[in-house]
Amino acid sequence: MDSVNSATVASASSASLGTVQGVAGVLVLKKSMDQQASAVAQLIAALPQVTLATSGSLGTRVNTFA
């Protein structure tokens, strides 16, 4: 996906914003970034919740002298 995004960024930045092509390039870039943000949000939501240790000596104490 990085090569696609690099090409999109390059084409959007090379076109002048006053032209239809420039505006279209910026809109395509924005849509691509929105899709990536949505995909990342889904990946983060899919991560399992980690339960922290609450008893015992492993994982409940911090060595402040290290």
C-alpha positions in Angstrom: 0.0 0.0 0.0 2.9 2.4 0.5 3.7 2.6 -3.2 0.1 3.4 -4.0 0.1 6.1 -1.3 3.4 7.5 -2.5 2.1 7.8 -6.0 -1.1 9.4 -4.8 0.8 11.9 -2.7 3.1 12.7 -5.6 0.3 13.3 -8.1 -1.8 15.3 -5.6 1.2 17.5 -4.7 2.4 18.1 -8.3 -1.0 19.3 -9.6 -2.0 22.9 -8.9 -5.0 23.3 -6.5 -6.6 25.7 -8.9 -7.2 23.0 -11.5 -9.8 20.3 -11.6 -7.0 17.7 -11.7 -5.5 19.2 -8.6 -8.7 19.2 -6.7 -9.5 15.7 -7.8 -6.0 14.6 -6.7 -6.5 16.1 -3.2 -9.9 14.4 -2.9 -8.5 11.0 -3.9 -5.7 11.5 -1.4 -8.1 12.4 1.4 -10.3 9.4 0.6 -7.3 7.1 0.7 -6.2 8.5 4.0 -9.7 8.1 5.5 -9.8 4.5 4.3 -6.4 3.9 6.0 -7.6 5.5 9.2 -10.7 3.3 9.2 -8.6 0.2 8.6 -6.2 1.1 11.4 -9.1 1.7 13.8 -10.5 -1.7 13.0 -7.1 -3.4 13.6 -6.7 -1.6 16.9 -10.3 -2.6 18.0 -9.5 -6.2 17.1 -6.5 -6.4 19.5 -7.2 -8.6 22.6 -7.6 -6.9 25.9 -4.7 -7.7 28.2 -5.3 -8.4 31.9 -2.6 -7.2 34.2 -1.2 -9.2 37.1 -2.9 -8.4 40.4 -1.3 -10.9 42.8 2.1 -12.6 43.2 5.5 -11.2 42.7 5.7 -11.5 39.0 4.4 -8.4 37.2 3.1 -6.6 40.3 6.3 -4.9 41.6 8.5 -2.3 39.9 12.2 -2.3 40.6 12.9 1.4 41.1 16.6 0.9 41.5 17.2 -0.5 38.1 
